[in-house]
Amino acid sequence: GRAVRTLLPVIEALVIAHQRGIVHRDIKPDNIFLAQQANRVQPKVLDFGIAKLSQGFSANLTCEGTVLGSPAYMSPEQARGERDVDFRTDMWALCVVLYEMITGVHPFTGANWHGLMWAIMEGKPKTLSEHQIQEPALWAILQRGLSKEREQRYGSLFELGQQLAMWLIDQ
């Protein structure tokens, strides 16, 4: 529950960025800063350095087709070097972060960079129950967010956030 509560404001921030045509492309724990504010912790999204701006913007921050991001949090489409990376790459990375927060391990691993890329594109993470965490509803949410085919992921980060919030309320 604490992991989901921590990431809901991150999802909200990314929803706003996506509405403005910005895809972060490097969501990872190092880019989520936890600030102490009064009696609560406020997560903040940092480092939009490799963000991709929508077609409506003229600035090109990176070369098309360049593989960018932190390898353990890359979506399959990033790992393949696809040119049309969209909001669903942030969704993937956020689900990797949530999986890691819940289980203490990365969902995809490899002995080297190539092994990690293969795991991201072809491998399957252990289920939460394989980590002795009996939360089938939460696993269903994560599993959809970690779909290899981005069309099978949620239609927006807002939708993912809704599903996580409803799961949290049920707890």
Contacts in CASP RR format, 6 or more apart in sequence:
PFRMAT RR
TARGET T0000
AUTHOR 0000-0000-0000
METHOD contacts of the structure
MODEL  1
GRAVRTLLPVIEALVIAHQRGIVHRDIKPDNIFLAQQANRVQPKVLDFGI
AKLSQGFSANLTCEGTVLGSPAYMSPEQARGERDVDFRTDMWALCVVLYE
MITGVHPFTGANWHGLMWAIMEGKPKTLSEHQIQEPALWAILQRGLSKER
EQRYGSLFELGQQLAMWLIDQ
1 168 0 8 1.000
1 171 0 8 1.000
3 98 0 8 1.000
3 101 0 8 1.000
3 102 0 8 1.000
4 98 0 8 1.000
4 138 0 8 1.000
4 164 0 8 1.000
4 165 0 8 1.000
4 167 0 8 1.000
4 168 0 8 1.000
5 168 0 8 1.000
6 34 0 8 1.000
6 41 0 8 1.000
6 43 0 8 1.000
6 101 0 8 1.000
7 32 0 8 1.000
7 43 0 8 1.000
7 94 0 8 1.000
7 97 0 8 1.000
7 98 0 8 1.000
7 101 0 8 1.000
7 164 0 8 1.000
8 161 0 8 1.000
8 164 0 8 1.000
8 165 0 8 1.000
8 168 0 8 1.000
9 42 0 8 1.000
9 43 0 8 1.000
10 27 0 8 1.000
10 32 0 8 1.000
10 43 0 8 1.000
10 45 0 8 1.000
10 94 0 8 1.000
11 94 0 8 1.000
11 157 0 8 1.000
11 158 0 8 1.000
11 160 0 8 1.000
11 161 0 8 1.000
11 164 0 8 1.000
13 44 0 8 1.000
13 45 0 8 1.000
14 24 0 8 1.000
14 27 0 8 1.000
14 45 0 8 1.000
14 87 0 8 1.000
14 90 0 8 1.000
14 94 0 8 1.000
14 157 0 8 1.000
15 156 0 8 1.000
15 157 0 8 1.000
15 158 0 8 1.000
17 23 0 8 1.000
17 24 0 8 1.000
17 45 0 8 1.000
17 48 0 8 1.000
17 51 0 8 1.000
18 87 0 8 1.000
18 90 0 8 1.000
18 156 0 8 1.000
18 157 0 8 1.000
21 53 0 8 1.000
21 54 0 8 1.000
21 56 0 8 1.000
21 57 0 8 1.000
22 48 0 8 1.000
22 51 0 8 1.000
22 52 0 8 1.000
22 53 0 8 1.000
22 54 0 8 1.000
23 51 0 8 1.000
23 52 0 8 1.000
23 54 0 8 1.000
23 85 0 8 1.000
23 86 0 8 1.000
23 87 0 8 1.000
23 89 0 8 1.000
23 90 0 8 1.000
24 31 0 8 1.000
24 45 0 8 1.000
24 48 0 8 1.000
24 51 0 8 1.000
24 90 0 8 1.000
24 93 0 8 1.000
25 50 0 8 1.000
25 51 0 8 1.000
25 52 0 8 1.000
25 68 0 8 1.000
25 69 0 8 1.000
25 78 0 8 1.000
25 85 0 8 1.000
25 89 0 8 1.000
25 90 0 8 1.000
26 47 0 8 1.000
26 49 0 8 1.000
26 50 0 8 1.000
26 51 0 8 1.000
26 68 0 8 1.000
26 69 0 8 1.000
26 70 0 8 1.000
26 73 0 8 1.000
26 93 0 8 1.000
27 45 0 8 1.000
27 73 0 8 1.000
27 90 0 8 1.000
27 93 0 8 1.000
27 94 0 8 1.000
27 97 0 8 1.000
28 70 0 8 1.000
28 72 0 8 1.000
28 73 0 8 1.000
28 93 0 8 1.000
28 97 0 8 1.000
29 97 0 8 1.000
29 100 0 8 1.000
30 47 0 8 1.000
30 70 0 8 1.000
31 45 0 8 1.000
31 46 0 8 1.000
31 47 0 8 1.000
32 43 0 8 1.000
32 44 0 8 1.000
32 45 0 8 1.000
32 46 0 8 1.000
32 97 0 8 1.000
33 43 0 8 1.000
33 44 0 8 1.000
33 45 0 8 1.000
33 46 0 8 1.000
34 41 0 8 1.000
34 42 0 8 1.000
34 43 0 8 1.000
34 44 0 8 1.000
35 41 0 8 1.000
35 42 0 8 1.000
35 43 0 8 1.000
35 44 0 8 1.000
36 42 0 8 1.000
49 61 0 8 1.000
50 61 0 8 1.000
50 62 0 8 1.000
50 68 0 8 1.000
50 69 0 8 1.000
51 61 0 8 1.000
52 61 0 8 1.000
52 62 0 8 1.000
52 85 0 8 1.000
53 59 0 8 1.000
53 61 0 8 1.000
62 68 0 8 1.000
64 83 0 8 1.000
65 81 0 8 1.000
65 82 0 8 1.000
65 83 0 8 1.000
66 81 0 8 1.000
67 74 0 8 1.000
67 78 0 8 1.000
67 79 0 8 1.000
67 81 0 8 1.000
68 78 0 8 1.000
69 78 0 8 1.000
71 79 0 8 1.000
71 113 0 8 1.000
71 116 0 8 1.000
71 117 0 8 1.000
72 96 0 8 1.000
72 106 0 8 1.000
72 108 0 8 1.000
72 109 0 8 1.000
72 116 0 8 1.000
73 92 0 8 1.000
73 93 0 8 1.000
73 96 0 8 1.000
73 97 0 8 1.000
74 89 0 8 1.000
74 92 0 8 1.000
74 93 0 8 1.000
74 117 0 8 1.000
74 120 0 8 1.000
75 85 0 8 1.000
75 88 0 8 1.000
75 89 0 8 1.000
75 92 0 8 1.000
75 93 0 8 1.000
75 120 0 8 1.000
75 150 0 8 1.000
76 92 0 8 1.000
76 120 0 8 1.000
76 121 0 8 1.000
76 148 0 8 1.000
76 150 0 8 1.000
77 84 0 8 1.000
77 85 0 8 1.000
77 88 0 8 1.000
77 89 0 8 1.000
77 150 0 8 1.000
78 85 0 8 1.000
78 89 0 8 1.000
79 117 0 8 1.000
79 120 0 8 1.000
79 121 0 8 1.000
80 121 0 8 1.000
86 150 0 8 1.000
87 156 0 8 1.000
87 157 0 8 1.000
88 150 0 8 1.000
88 153 0 8 1.000
88 155 0 8 1.000
89 150 0 8 1.000
90 157 0 8 1.000
91 145 0 8 1.000
91 153 0 8 1.000
91 154 0 8 1.000
91 157 0 8 1.000
91 160 0 8 1.000
92 145 0 8 1.000
92 146 0 8 1.000
92 150 0 8 1.000
92 153 0 8 1.000
94 157 0 8 1.000
94 160 0 8 1.000
95 142 0 8 1.000
95 145 0 8 1.000
95 146 0 8 1.000
95 160 0 8 1.000
96 106 0 8 1.000
96 107 0 8 1.000
96 108 0 8 1.000
96 146 0 8 1.000
98 142 0 8 1.000
99 106 0 8 1.000
99 107 0 8 1.000
99 125 0 8 1.000
99 142 0 8 1.000
99 146 0 8 1.000
100 106 0 8 1.000
100 107 0 8 1.000
102 128 0 8 1.000
102 131 0 8 1.000
102 133 0 8 1.000
102 138 0 8 1.000
103 126 0 8 1.000
103 128 0 8 1.000
103 131 0 8 1.000
103 133 0 8 1.000
105 131 0 8 1.000
107 125 0 8 1.000
107 126 0 8 1.000
107 146 0 8 1.000
108 116 0 8 1.000
108 119 0 8 1.000
108 120 0 8 1.000
108 123 0 8 1.000
108 125 0 8 1.000
109 116 0 8 1.000
109 119 0 8 1.000
110 116 0 8 1.000
110 118 0 8 1.000
110 119 0 8 1.000
121 148 0 8 1.000
122 148 0 8 1.000
125 146 0 8 1.000
127 139 0 8 1.000
127 143 0 8 1.000
128 134 0 8 1.000
128 135 0 8 1.000
128 136 0 8 1.000
128 138 0 8 1.000
128 139 0 8 1.000
128 142 0 8 1.000
129 136 0 8 1.000
129 139 0 8 1.000
137 167 0 8 1.000
137 170 0 8 1.000
138 167 0 8 1.000
141 160 0 8 1.000
141 163 0 8 1.000
141 164 0 8 1.000
141 167 0 8 1.000
144 152 0 8 1.000
144 153 0 8 1.000
144 154 0 8 1.000
145 153 0 8 1.000
145 154 0 8 1.000
145 160 0 8 1.000
146 153 0 8 1.000
147 153 0 8 1.000
153 160 0 8 1.000
154 160 0 8 1.000
154 163 0 8 1.000
END
